[in-house]
Amino acid sequence: MRETNGAALERARPLVKKLRGVAASDGAGVKLTRVIGTPQLEALDPFLLLDEFGSDDPGAYIGGFPDHPHRGFETITIMLAGRMRHRDSKGNEGLLGPGAVQWMTAGRGLVHSEMPEQEEGLMRGFQLWLNLPARLKMTSPSYRDIQPQSVPQVELPGGVRVRVIAGELAGTAGAVPLDPEARPTQPYLLDVELPPGTVASIPLPEDHHAFAYVYEGQLSLEGSEALARSDLAVLGTGDGVTAKAGEEGASLLIAAARPINEPVARYGPFVMNSREEIIQAVEDFREGRF
């Protein structure tokens, strides 16, 4: 067995809960798997939702996500295959292809659409929702389209490859800047590929909530049972995560962020701190103030 370590860990985070996503649909009938945002795991502060979408049947996704609003949180879209064109109410437009990432801060309000464009019939990727603290709920909306070549990649011994979308690994900063004023949750988002039989130790801040989601192959975390494709592991406390790939290797997302510890009022695409703020969000949207 080949072993590799991104860093020495004193106390690897244990698996405290294992779950699988549930079938769902969103937008104009897009079929997807909802992993966070279900009765099994309604949220993992500050993570509000994790969806995986993926199909080689265009009928399962071609309707896309027509115009819809957001307020009070951030969305992160990661493309594995296919293309997604987005437009928003501020006149912005972009195209995400395989390996691209979009990080959008909805802030006080934005209306946007995400529409698939055919590319050999295959579409696959993820969307993650990240909450904002009360003081930033009404910040100006913004977003970044990050092309694959702009996502830093770290190669660890044994051929382990890590795309650093946010956070830091082995002295390499991620594609998304972590200004503590603008982004106090200080998120880590890592896309990790492990060759067969390798072991990787990834450090994470101890004060962050964290999860790992397996999207290819099979692996085990230190001291835990095996995790297969579509398994999510909620991680306990520690200074990082140690993953051991199975015979076919594995790919996984590792996400961690500092909890906000504030009340959450949630109504569809609006996430605020109180019922009154939700009512205001609905009224603002209906009156065209987004």
ABEGO torsion letter per residue (X at the ends): XBBBBABBBABBBBBABBBBBBBBBBEBGBBBBBABGBAABABBOABABBBBBBBABAAAAAAEBBBBBBBGBBBBBBBABEBBBBBBAAGBBBBBBBGBBBBBBAEAEBBBBBBBBBBGGBBBEBBBBBBBBAAAAABBBBBBBBBAAABBBBBBBGGBBBBBABEBBGGBBBABBBBAAABAAGBBBBBBBBBBGBBBBBBBBAABBBBBBBABEBBBBBGBBBBBBGBBBBBBBEAEBBBBBBAAEBBBBBBBBBBAGBBBBBBEABBBABAAAAAAAAAAAAAGAX
